[in-house]
Amino acid sequence: MTTAKEDIDAFANDANISLASLRAFVAVVEEKNFSLAAQRLGVTQPGISLQLAALERTCGFILCTRKPQIALTAEGRPLFMKARLILDRVNDFENQIEGLQNSLDWRLRVGMSAPFVAIPMIARYLAKYPDVNIKTHMGNTTSLLEDIAQCRIDVGVMTLREPIVHLACTLVSAPSLVVCVRANDPIAKMKKVRVRDLAGRSFIIREKGSLTRQMLEATFAAESRPLLSRFELGSREAVKEAVAAGLGITALFAGEEGNDSRFVTVPFHAQPKETGVFAVALQDSLALPSIRAFMANAT
């Protein structure tokens, strides 16, 4: 590890954009902590601060806020992926010199609203690239899209009603919306359920921003019938437990119920639009090998 004096001397002799300053920028944003970023790069914390300050001085604007937490600014956001791409190219060059091939950026942050689809994807990816360090994060479709826009995650595995034009979207699967009821519920004996069959039944619904909730509301709206909701819960597991406790019925995407004998799922007779589970990333981020490989192995 370098000393604080060595870091300060290096800073004084380097007023232009350097690889060290780009590495400091990327490490601080990814670790969200100056001390952890310094440990990762093998330098002192003052050195990290000086490198980031030097980069911001050269750019002429702040790249990330420090308080109340480290987060990319509007100006820093588009430069973050560019910085990662530059560093990846440098790493690739260095690996080629050492005789290594097919190098990857060994860090990948995956957000998911559909873990029943995302986890098998991650397993397939790690089987092919076992050295990649993957960090996962749970959220709903709305929050994950915000995480992608803010560069807090690299890829999101989420349900969408249709691909988003300005993002890279790879269809992974196309599950249908189903009604989830207790095994002893009369609905459990039906092969398909119509909205009118659910008149007077109270739903346990997901939080705002959940695509499951949006699709359920759209399904009822298409039939011009009111959706009766008892209350909302912020996770799929909590919703299922509420159904098991007899508090109401709910809607899930097919496959989300798992192997639980307490529940039976019945598909809707008609839905307003087909929905899919997509792997989603920024278009620019596909230049990074780790993200490009994950998207390519999505199906």
N, C-alpha and C positions, 0 to 999 in steps of 0.2 A: 504494500500500500504506500502511496506517495504521502509526503508530509504536507502540512498546511503551507509551509514556506515554498515548497516546490510547486504547489498548485498556484499560489499567488504569483510566483515568478513566471510560470507558464502563461498565466492570464495577462500579465503585463506585456509579454512579448507577442501576444496574439490578439489583435483587435478585429480580425476578420472572422467569418464563419469557419469553424473548424469541425472536424469529426468529433472531437471531444465535446464541443458544445452541443452538437446534435445528439450525441449519446446521453449527455446529461439531461437534455430536454425530454427525450423519449423515456428515459429511466424514471425521472421525477413524475411524469404523467402516469406511467404504468404502475409504479409502486405507490403513488399518492403519498409519498413520504420522503423527505430529503435524506434522512439517515439510511433508510433501506436502499435508496438509489445509490448512495455513496458506497454502501457495502457491496452492492451488485457490481459496481464498476471498479471497486478496489481503490477508491480515492477518499479524501476527507470530505466531510459535509461542507466546510467552507469552500472547498474546491468545486463541488457541485453547484453551490449557490453562485460562485463567481462565473462559472461557465455559462449557466443559464442567463445570468444578468448580462454577460457579454453578448450572447446571442440576441437577447431582447434589445440591447442597445444598438446592435448592428441593424436589426430589423426596423427599429423605430417604434415598436409597440410591444405591449405585454402579451406574452404567449399563454400564460396560465396564471390564474389567481392563486394566492397562497392561503388566504383566510376567507371564510371559515374552514374551507377545505381546498385542496389542490384540484383545480378543474380548468379545462381548456377555455380560453376566451374565444370570441367569435373570430378574431384574427388568427388565433393559434390553431383552431380546429382544422382548417384545410392544410396547414403546414405539417401537422402531426404525421399523417400518412405519408406525405412526401419525405419527411425526415426518416421514417421507418424504411421507406423504399431505398433511399440513399444508403442507409446503413446496411440494409440487406445486400445491396449490390457490392458494397465494400467487403462484407463478410463472404459473399460468394467468390469474389476475386481472391481473397486471402485463402479460402479453402481450396480453390483451384491451384494455387501456388503450392499448397501442402499435398496436392494430389487427391483431394476429396472431390466427390461429385454429388450432384443432386442435393446440395445443401438446402436447408430450410431455416427460416426464422423460427427458432425453437420455442416460441411462445405463442399461444393462441387462446383468446378469451371468447368463450362461447356462452351466449345467453339463450335461454329456452323458455317457451311457454308450453311446449308439448314434449315433456321428457320421455314419454313412451315412444316417441319417434327419435328424439335427439340422442338419447343414451345409446341405442344400437348404432347410430351414425358415428358417435365418438368411439365406440368399441371397434368398428371397422377401420376407422382412421388410425387409431393407435396400433392396431394389428399391422398396419402398413408402415406407420411412422412412430415406432415405440419411444423414440427419444424426445418427442414433442411434449412440452410442459403445457397442459391444458388447464385453464381455470374456468369454472362454470358459474353461472349466475341465473337465478330464476326471476321471471317477470311475466307480465301479460303483453299482449301484442303492442299496445300503445307505449308502454314503458320501454320495451325492447327497441322499438323504432327510434325512440328518443336516445337510448343508449348508443345505438349505431351512429346516429347523427352527431352525438357528442364524443364519439370515439372511445366510449367506455367499454365497449365490447367490439370484437372483430367480426363475429358472425352471430346472427340470431336465428334460432329455429322456432318458427311461430306459424300460427294459422293466419291466413289472409283471404279475403274474399276474392282478390285478384292480384296479380303481380303489380308492384309499384314501379312506374316507368323509370324514375331516376336512380333506382337501386338495382343491384344484381340480385335476381330472384330465381332460385332453382327449385322446381317442384319436387318434393320428396314423396308425398302421398296425398291422397284426396279423401279423407274420412268424411262421413256424413254425420249430421246432427241426430242424436237419439235422445229419447226420454229415459231417464233412469229412475226406477221405482224399487221399492222393497219387493222381495221375492213373492210375498203373499198379497201383493196389490192386484186388483182385478185387471189392471192394464197389462200386467206381466203376461197374461194369456193371449194378448193380441199379437198378430204378426206385424201390423203396421198401425200407427195411430194418426188420426186426423186432429187438427186443432180443435174442432168442435167436440171431440171426445174428451177434451181436457177442461171443458167448461166447469167452473167452480173449484178447480183444483189449484192449490197454492204452490207456487214455485219457490224454491231456494235458489237465488240467482247469484252469479258472480259479480264482482265489483265493476264499476264503470271503467271502460278501457279494455275489458275482456271481450275477445271476439266471440266467445261462446255466448255471452249475454247479447251481443249485437245481433248474432244470427237468430237467437231465440226470439228477440223482440221483432226482428224482420219477418220471421215465420208467422207470428201472430198478427202483425200489421197487414201482411198480405191477405189474411182472411178477415180483416176488419174486426178482429175480436180482441178484447182486453186481456192483457197478461196479468194475472194475479200473483203478486209476490209477497211473501211473508217477511222476508228480510234478505239481506245480501251478506255474503262471506267472501273473504279475500283469497281463497285458495281452493283448488279442486278437491283436495283431501277433506277440508273442512265442510265443503258442500256435501260430499258423499256421506260423511259422518252425520250430518244433519238429517239426511234422508233416512239413514239407518235408524236414527232416533225417532222417526215418525213425525218429523216437523214439516214435511212436505215432499214434493218431488222435484227433480231438477233436470237439466239438459246437459249432456256431455257430447264430445265428439266420439264416434265409435272407436273403441279400444282403450279409452281413458278409464273405464270402469275396473280394469284389471281382472284378476281371477278371484273374485269375491262372491261367494255364494249368497251373500245377503241381498245382492242386487240383481235385477233383470233390466236389460235395456231393450227398447223397442224403437225402431226407426220411424221417422215421420213419413207420412204418405207422400208429401210433397214439400220441397224447400224452395225458397225464392232464387237461390243461386248456389252453384257448386262452390265449395270451399276447399282450400288445399293447405297442407303444411309445407312451408317453404324454408329453405336456407337463404338468408338475406344478408347482404354485405354492401358496403360502399363500392361503387364501380372502380374507383381508383385503387382500392385495397386489393383487387385481384392481381395486381402486379407483384404482390408479396407471395412467395411460393407456398407458405403454410396455409394462407387463406385460399389461394387458388386451388390447392390440393384438396382442402376440405370441401369446397364447393363442387369440385369435379367428382368427389367420391360420395356426394350426397344421396345419390340414388342407387 
